[in-house]
Amino acid sequence: MSIKLNTKYLEGFIKPHELEQIKREVATAHDVLLEKGEPSEKPTGWIDLPVNYDKEEFDRIITTAERIRKTCDIFIAIGIGGSYLGARAAIEFVNGTLANLTKKNGPAVYFAGNTIDPDALEELLTLCEGRDVCINVISKSGSTTEPAAAFRVFRELLEKKYGEKGAAERIFITTDKRDVPGKLKHFAIEKGYETFVVPDDIGGRFSVLSAVGLLPIAVAGCDIKAMMKGAEKARADLSECNIDTNDAYKYAAIRTLLMRKGFEIELFVSYKPSFQYTNEWLKQLFGESEGKDKKGLFPASVIYSTDLHSMGQYLQDGKRIIFETVIDVISSKSCVKVPYDAENIDNLNFLADKDFHYVNKQALLGTLDAHVEGGVPNVVLELDRMDEENFGYLVYFFEKACALSGYLNGVNPFDQPGVEVYKKNMFKLLGKPE
């Protein structure tokens, strides 16, 4: 498993001497990243997480996930932001977008607490009717509005259906390690819920390979041991501060140079629909880490070839403020061939007996050439395949690149002061007591 950086489509946009000149900045950013600090100020526990994770809790996650898989039809992960995006990304990356419909065993996995929309909540409640349900609440404080409100709804549903004691066996809490009165951990202990830990030294958007993401991922039937193995390999591969050998650092340097040249938007591109929520996780990772002090690239995403029929015109001929980061998945899990049709009414017999993966790859190559010719820089990241090990590697690759990018851009990649502004306004309008 690995990610390889292909710079072929950057020729003419970035000169070799520019990469040489930024090496000193990269070295400085690397040193700052590795400097020790208070976990609340510098939550960098994710750097060594692939080897330093809590092995006892990890084994308990696997055991609990197996028990959940045998006792419920629907499993609902309740969280928002980093408390849900990483898990959903992993599950769809490995199992596909229709896993809840196509899986032969284990529960369907759904997500709540990431919106306040009543229609979305009602749809999920309807799905739960007549089915056995388990929930996993993922919240460090337990007081974030969206997941806390959803927890009230689903706790009420479970207690009415199974009684308070029976519900306690179906509610799992991933929260702060400390038992403080008035906090979610204390409430969970009082109620008898099984608990898992949100690490103090890992921020939400960097937490997918902790209990935050691993329990829902394991419940979905994914091999979390393989996922951690991939992350461990990435940690080993990407530890050296050398952009000639460390592709995560070279990618960070390239995106920084492109931003300085006036490219303001990074468009994450995949040709796999099951990559959609990985794109969403990437948008949070980079947007929340870099978008501050009036700085930062705006992260956006598309799925090609689908979005070539909607956004393709802008990419080809619109403003030159966008560069693309294309994730090229080298191997496909499936082999489906285009059939021969004697009628040939669509004039596609020239594709007869060709694998769809091959056709998809030609769409990728053709689009790369067209967009580069049109003046759009393209960073290509080659990923072996979409499985657990490669997901673990991918997560670590982008986390390392993101943290370094933040420091290259002169911002703290680990805080998010702007997120609090909307909350204050919303609470004021809702009449929340001081």
PEKA-V501052 format. One record per pair of residues at least 24 apart in sequence whose C-alpha atoms are under 8 Angstrom apart, sorted by the first residue. I is the first residue (numbers start at 0). J is the second residue. D is the distance in whole Angstrom. If there is no record, write none. Layout:
((I:J:D) (I:J:D))
This chain:
((0:229:7) (0:382:8) (0:383:6) (0:384:8) (0:388:6) (0:389:5) (0:392:7) (1:233:7) (1:382:6) (1:383:6) (1:389:6) (1:392:6) (1:393:8) (2:246:8) (2:380:6) (2:381:5) (2:382:5) (2:383:7) (2:392:8) (2:393:7) (2:396:8) (3:246:7) (3:380:6) (3:381:5) (3:382:7) (4:246:6) (4:250:7) (4:378:8) (4:379:6) (4:380:5) (4:381:6) (5:378:7) (5:379:5) (5:380:6) (5:381:7) (6:377:8) (6:378:6) (6:379:7) (8:367:7) (8:368:8) (8:371:7) (8:376:7) (8:377:5) (8:378:7) (8:379:8) (9:376:6) (9:377:6) (9:378:7) (12:257:8) (12:376:6) (13:253:8) (13:256:8) (13:257:8) (17:256:8) (18:252:7) (18:253:8) (21:252:7) (22:241:8) (22:242:7) (24:407:7) (25:240:8) (25:248:8) (25:252:7) (25:403:8) (25:407:7) (26:240:6) (28:403:6) (28:406:5) (28:407:6) (29:240:7) (29:403:6) (31:406:8) (32:402:7) (32:403:7) (32:406:8) (38:199:6) (38:200:5) (38:201:8) (39:199:7) (39:200:7) (40:413:8) (40:414:8) (41:200:7) (41:413:7) (42:199:7) (42:200:4) (42:201:5) (42:202:6) (42:413:7) (43:200:6) (43:201:6) (43:202:8) (44:200:5) (44:201:5) (45:200:8) (45:201:6) (45:205:7) (45:206:7) (46:234:7) (46:399:8) (47:234:7) (48:208:8) (48:209:8) (49:208:8) (49:227:6) (49:228:7) (49:230:6) (49:231:5) (49:234:7) (50:231:6) (52:209:8) (56:195:7) (57:210:8) (60:210:7) (60:213:7) (60:214:6) (60:217:8) (61:214:8) (61:217:7) (64:214:6) (64:215:8) (64:217:6) (64:218:5) (65:217:8) (65:218:7) (67:133:7) (67:169:8) (67:218:7) (68:105:5) (68:106:6) (68:218:6) (69:105:7) (70:131:7) (71:105:8) (71:106:6) (71:130:8) (71:131:5) (71:132:5) (71:133:6) (72:105:7) (72:106:4) (72:107:6) (72:130:6) (72:131:5) (72:132:6) (73:106:5) (73:107:5) (73:108:6) (73:109:7) (73:127:7) (73:130:7) (73:131:6) (73:132:5) (73:133:6) (74:106:6) (74:107:6) (74:108:5) (74:109:6) (74:132:6) (74:133:5) (74:134:6) (74:135:8) (74:218:8) (75:108:6) (75:109:5) (75:110:5) (75:111:7) (75:132:8) (75:133:6) (75:134:5) (75:135:6) (76:108:7) (76:109:6) (76:110:5) (76:111:6) (76:134:6) (76:135:5) (76:136:6) (76:137:7) (76:215:7) (77:110:6) (77:111:5) (77:112:5) (77:113:7) (77:134:7) (77:135:6) (77:136:5) (77:137:6) (77:146:6) (77:149:7) (77:150:7) (78:110:8) (78:111:6) (78:112:5) (78:113:6) (78:136:6) (78:137:5) (78:138:6) (78:145:8) (78:146:5) (79:112:6) (79:113:4) (79:114:8) (79:145:7) (79:146:7) (80:113:7) (80:203:7) (80:204:7) (80:283:7) (81:203:4) (81:204:4) (81:205:7) (81:206:7) (81:207:7) (81:280:8) (81:283:8) (82:137:6) (82:138:7) (82:203:6) (82:204:8) (82:206:8) (82:207:8) (82:211:6) (82:212:7) (83:110:7) (83:113:8) (83:137:8) (83:211:8) (83:212:7) (84:276:7) (84:277:8) (84:279:7) (84:280:5) (85:204:8) (85:206:8) (85:207:5) (85:212:6) (85:276:8) (85:277:7) (85:280:6) (86:207:6) (86:211:8) (86:212:5) (86:213:7) (86:215:6) (86:216:6) (87:216:8) (87:276:6) (88:274:7) (88:275:7) (88:276:4) (88:277:5) (88:278:8) (88:279:8) (88:280:7) (89:216:7) (89:277:7) (89:387:8) (89:390:7) (90:216:6) (90:219:7) (90:221:7) (91:273:5) (91:274:7) (91:276:7) (92:273:5) (92:274:6) (92:276:8) (92:277:7) (92:385:6) (92:386:7) (92:390:7) (93:221:7) (93:385:6) (93:386:5) (93:387:6) (93:390:8) (94:221:8) (95:273:5) (96:272:7) (96:273:5) (105:218:7) (105:219:7) (105:220:7) (106:218:8) (106:219:7) (107:219:7) (108:215:8) (108:218:8) (108:219:6) (111:146:7) (111:149:7) (112:145:5) (112:146:4) (112:147:7) (112:148:7) (112:149:5) (112:150:7) (113:145:6) (113:146:7) (114:145:6) (115:145:6) (132:157:8) (132:169:7) (133:169:5) (133:170:6) (133:171:8) (134:169:6) (134:170:5) (134:171:6) (135:170:6) (135:171:5) (135:172:6) (135:173:7) (135:215:8) (136:170:8) (136:171:6) (136:172:5) (136:173:6) (137:172:6) (137:173:5) (137:174:6) (137:211:6) (138:173:6) (138:174:5) (138:175:8) (138:183:8) (138:197:8) (139:173:7) (139:174:4) (139:175:5) (139:183:8) (139:197:6) (140:174:7) (140:175:7) (140:182:6) (140:183:6) (141:174:7) (141:182:6) (141:183:5) (142:182:8) (142:183:8) (167:191:6) (167:192:5) (168:192:7) (168:193:8) (171:195:8) (173:197:6) (173:210:7) (173:211:6) (175:199:7) (202:413:7) (204:280:8) (204:283:7) (204:284:6) (205:284:7) (205:398:7) (208:391:8) (221:387:7) (222:387:6) (223:387:7) (225:387:6) (225:388:5) (225:391:8) (226:387:5) (226:388:5) (226:389:7) (226:390:6) (226:391:5) (226:392:8) (227:388:7) (227:391:6) (228:388:6) (228:391:7) (229:387:7) (229:388:4) (229:389:6) (229:390:7) (229:391:5) (229:392:5) (230:388:7) (230:391:4) (230:392:4) (230:393:8) (230:394:7) (230:395:6) (231:392:8) (232:392:7) (233:392:5) (233:393:8) (233:395:6) (233:396:6) (234:395:7) (237:396:7) (237:399:8) (247:396:6) (247:397:7) (247:399:7) (247:400:5) (248:399:8) (248:400:6) (248:403:7) (250:378:8) (250:400:7) (251:400:5) (251:401:7) (251:403:7) (251:404:5) (252:404:7) (252:407:8) (254:404:8) (255:404:7) (255:407:7) (255:408:7) (257:322:8) (258:296:7) (261:320:6) (262:319:7) (262:320:4) (262:321:5) (262:322:6) (263:295:8) (263:296:5) (263:297:6) (263:320:5) (263:321:6) (264:296:5) (264:297:5) (264:298:6) (264:299:7) (264:320:6) (264:321:5) (264:322:6) (265:296:6) (265:297:6) (265:298:5) (265:299:6) (265:321:6) (265:322:5) (265:323:6) (265:324:7) (266:298:6) (266:299:5) (266:300:5) (266:301:7) (266:321:7) (266:322:6) (266:323:5) (266:324:6) (267:298:7) (267:299:6) (267:300:4) (267:301:6) (267:323:6) (267:324:5) (267:325:6) (267:326:8) (268:300:6) (268:301:5) (268:302:6) (268:303:7) (268:323:7) (268:324:6) (268:325:5) (268:326:6) (269:301:7) (269:302:5) (269:303:6) (269:325:6) (269:326:5) (269:327:7) (270:302:6) (270:303:5) (270:304:6) (270:326:8) (270:327:7) (270:359:7) (270:363:7) (271:302:7) (271:303:7) (272:302:6) (274:302:8) (275:301:8) (275:302:7) (281:397:8) (284:398:8) (284:401:7) (285:401:6) (287:412:8) (287:414:8) (287:415:6) (288:401:7) (288:402:8) (288:405:7) (288:411:7) (288:412:4) (288:413:6) (288:414:7) (288:415:7) (289:404:8) (289:405:5) (289:408:8) (289:410:7) (289:411:8) (289:412:6) (291:410:7) (291:415:8) (291:417:8) (292:410:7) (294:408:8) (295:408:7) (304:359:8) (304:362:7) (304:363:8) (314:370:7) (314:375:8) (315:369:7) (315:370:6) (315:373:6) (315:375:8) (316:373:7) (319:374:7) (319:375:7) (321:375:7) (321:376:8) (322:375:6) (322:376:5) (322:377:6) (322:378:8) (323:375:7) (323:376:6) (323:377:5) (323:378:6) (324:377:6) (324:378:5) (324:379:6) (324:380:7) (325:377:7) (325:378:6) (325:379:5) (325:380:6) (326:379:6) (326:380:5) (326:381:6) (326:382:7) (327:379:7) (327:380:6) (327:381:5) (327:382:6) (328:381:6) (328:382:5) (328:383:6) (328:384:6) (328:385:7) (329:381:7) (329:382:6) (329:383:5) (329:384:6) (330:383:6) (330:384:5) (331:356:7) (331:384:6) (331:385:8) (332:384:8) (332:385:8))
